[in-house]
């Protein structure tokens, strides 16, 4: 959840700053940095959706969340067709910065931590409350793999997960290059 919220802010601020750039070099650098936030958001959205989806609907919910990438691209192209002449490219990037005012506050208020994540960290009462509110079942027990010494980003780069982290991260980055280049 935290990475997802930071990603919303990261790419929104990045879009705003990109709108202010005056050279192609600084524009390109800002597009790259903004893309890091978008990439992190795509990955964390898929993970969170899978964790909070109702039993038996994880694949459907995951597919719907991944459909947001091409649909967002189509929406961006449509906005460009309709608004480019009137507000210019800088105005379009300002529209791209709006999630910091719309989606981020909504996510802060409405998006819960996942039940398995809370349970794995010993926050059982919070996990139970989210479970009751969302209908996501409580885990029977915390798997040993989730009781690792390191959790979060540090856990991803631990000896146990470094190879998988690097492979999946590389695949995700290459997929984004395929989408945007």
N, C-alpha and C positions, 0 to 999 in steps of 0.2 A: 504494500500500500504506500509506504513512504517513498519508494523509488518512483512509483507511478505519479504521485503528487508532485515530486520534484521535477519529473519529466514534463508534466503540464506546464509548470512555471518556466522550465528551461527553454522549451521550444517557443512558448509565447513571448518571452523576453527576447529570444533570438530573432523571432519574426519582426518584432518592433525595432530592434537594433538594425536588422537587415534593411528595413525601410529607410533608414537614415544614412546608409552607406553611399559614398560618392565616387568610388572607383570600382572597377571590375574585380580587382584583387581583393579588396576588403569585402565586397559583395560575396565573392566566392568563399572566402574564409568563413563569413557568417552563415552562409548556406550550409557549409559542412558542419559547423558547430551546432546549428539548429537541427540538422539531420541526426546528430547524435541523440538529442532529446527525443525526437520523433521515433527513432529506432528503439530507444529504451522504453518508450511508451507502448509501442507495438508489442514488444516482448513481455512486458509486465502485465499488460491488459490480457493477453492470452493466458498467462499463468493464473492471474486472479480470477478470470472468468471460469477457467477449468476448476479451480478450487471451490468456488461458490455456486457453481451450477448444480441444479437438482440432480439427484441420482438418476441415471438413465438418459440424461439430456446433455451430458458434458460435450459430446461431439457436436451436437447441433448448436449449442451455445458458443463453442469454440469457432465453428465455421462462420457463424453470424458475426462474431467479433473480428475475425480475419477479413470478412467482406468489407469492413469499414475502410480498409486501405484503398482498394480500387474505387469504392464509392466516394471517398473523400477526394480522390484524384479527379473523378468526374465532376464533382461539385466545384472544385477549384477551377477546372477548365470552364465550366458554365459561368461561374462568377466573373472570370476573366473576359469571356465573350460579352457578357452583359454590362460590365462595369469599367473595363479598362479605359475606354475613351473618356469616361466622365471623372474617374478618380485616379487614374494612372496606376503604374505598377507599385508605387509606394503605398497608395491607398489599399491595394490588394494585400500587401504584406501587413498593413495595419489590421485588416480584417482577420488575417491569420494569427494576430496577437490576441484576439478577443477571448480565447479560452481561459486566459488568466482571470478574466472578469466573469466568465459564465461557467465553464466546466470545472475549474479548480474549486471555486466556492461550493458548488454542488457536490463534488466528490468529497470535499472535506466534511460536509455535513451528512451525506447519505451513504458513502461507500465504507463498508465495515472492513476490518481486518478479516482474513479468512479464519474459519474455525480451526482447521488443522494447524495453521501457523500459531494461533494463540495457544492451543493445547500443547504444541511442541515446546513452547516457552514457559509452560507451567501456569499460564494465565487461564485457569480452568473456569472460573466464574465468568470472566469476560467471554470466553469461548461458548459457554452454555447460554449466555444471554444472546449472543449473535446467532447461535444455532436456533434458539426459540424464535427469534425475530425473522430469520431468513429461511428456516426450514432445512438448512444444511445439517446433516446428522453429525453428532459428536463422534469422534473416533473412539473405537473400543479401547485402544491403548495407543501410546505414542511409540511408533516404530523406532527401533534402535538407531536407524539411519538419521532420524530427526533429532536424536538426543546427542548429536555431535557436539564437541567442545566449542567449535566455532560455528556461528550461525550468520545468516545474512550474506552480504557480499564477501566477508572474510571466509565464510564457509565455502563459497564457490571457488575460491582460490587456494583452498587447503589441499594438501597432498592427495587426498582421496578424490577430489572433484576437479582438479586443475585441467586434466586432459579433456574431460567432457565439457568443461566450461570453455576451453579454447576452441574445440571443434564446433560446438553449438554456436558460440559467438561468431566464429568465422563464417559459418553457414548463414547465419542471420545477416551479417554484414554483406556477404556476397548476394544474398537475395535482395537486399535493399539497393545494391548497385544495379542489379538486373531491373528492378522496378523503376529507378530514377535516371539511369543513364541509357 
